[in-house]
Amino acid sequence: MRIAMDSTGWAGSMGGDFTLTKNTARIFSANAYGTVQLKTKKNLYLFLGNYGFLKGDTEKFIDNAFLHFRFDHSLTSFLQWEFFVQYQNNKITKIAKRFLLGSGPRFKLPTPEKLKTFLGIDFMYEYEEEISAPVITHRVFRNSSYLAFTYKPTAYLQLVSTTFYQPRLDQFSDFRILNQETATFTITKKLSVTLNWDFLYDAVPVADIPKDNFTFSTGFKYLFNP
């Protein structure tokens, strides 16, 4: 979600998509999201937000909300230190609330000119409440390592792949694997069309939720002040 910038200053993006999801039921959803970013010589401040409307097989409901703040400080040309805080909820996966707080190094790996590769090794505290009666809570520490690729073969196409591995530090059999693939097709300097694939495998999911689920979506993205 970082916005490529040739200079310092503010930038942002907003967009939306329509989604068909296979999870515990077939679900149609419409989502809106926004990004605000401030870049200085040494620091990056990134704010993300997402809000979704979903229609299930037999009911309509608001499914999820997501807020994320990340701060990156450049130590060298290839090493940053990052901090993040996140809040989310998701009715479909029965998460009443999940709060994350974490930090760790982010490395820029040597690659060809059109390819950028980053490796993050973060550690985080996770507080989670399930949608259940009585309410079940979890307080755990996890590793949150990720590998991210950005490939731009032409001026009109960008491919981004990000994969997270999040094992619980005191119980490695409790882990999550998250993968997101995004293709962005530029229409104008400001407006793009996106294709998105999201996959989640949770070895120990909430309640009776399946261990794996996926989402495929297509939508648009609008940049301002890049």
JOGI-V956267 format. One line per field, one symbol per residue. ss: DSSP state (A for helix, B for strand, O for the rest). psi: psi as a letter, one per 40 degrees, with the letter a starting at -180 (. if undefined). burial: + if it has 16 or more other ideal C-beta (glycine too) atoms within 10 Angstrom, else -. A space follows every 10 residues. Layout:
# JOGI-V956267
ss = ???
psi = ???
burial = ???
This chain:
# JOGI-V956267
ss = OOOOOOOOBB BBBBBBBBBB BBOOOBBBBB BBBBBBBBBO OOBBBBBBBB BBBBBOOOOB BBBBBBBBBB BBBBOOOOBB BBBBBBBBBB OOOOBBBBBB BBBBBBBBBO OOOOBBBBBB BBBBBBBBBB OOOOOOBBBB BBBBBBBBBB BBBBOOBBBB BBBBBBBBOO BBBBBBBBBB BBBBBBOOOO BBBBBBBBBB BBOOOOOOOO OBBBBBBBBB BBBBOO
psi = eihhheiiai iiiiaiihih hhbeihhhih iiiihhhhha deihhhhiii hihihadeii ihdiihhhhh hhhhdaeehi hiiiiihiih ddefhdihhi hiiiihhhih iidehhhihh giiihhhhhi gihihhihhi hiigiihhhh hgdieehhhh hhhihgihde geegiihhhh hhhhhhdadd hihihhhhhh hhdgihbfii diiihhiiai hhihf.
burial = -++------- +++-+++-+- +-+---+-+- +-+-+++-+- ---+-+-+-- ++-+-+---- --++-+-+-+ ++-+-----+ -+-+-+-+++ ++++++++-+ -+-+-+---- -----+++-+ -+-+-+-+++ +--------- -+++++-+++ -+-----+-+ ++-+-+++-- ---+++-+++ ++++-+---- -+-+-+-+-+ -+--++--+- --+-+-+-+- +-+--+
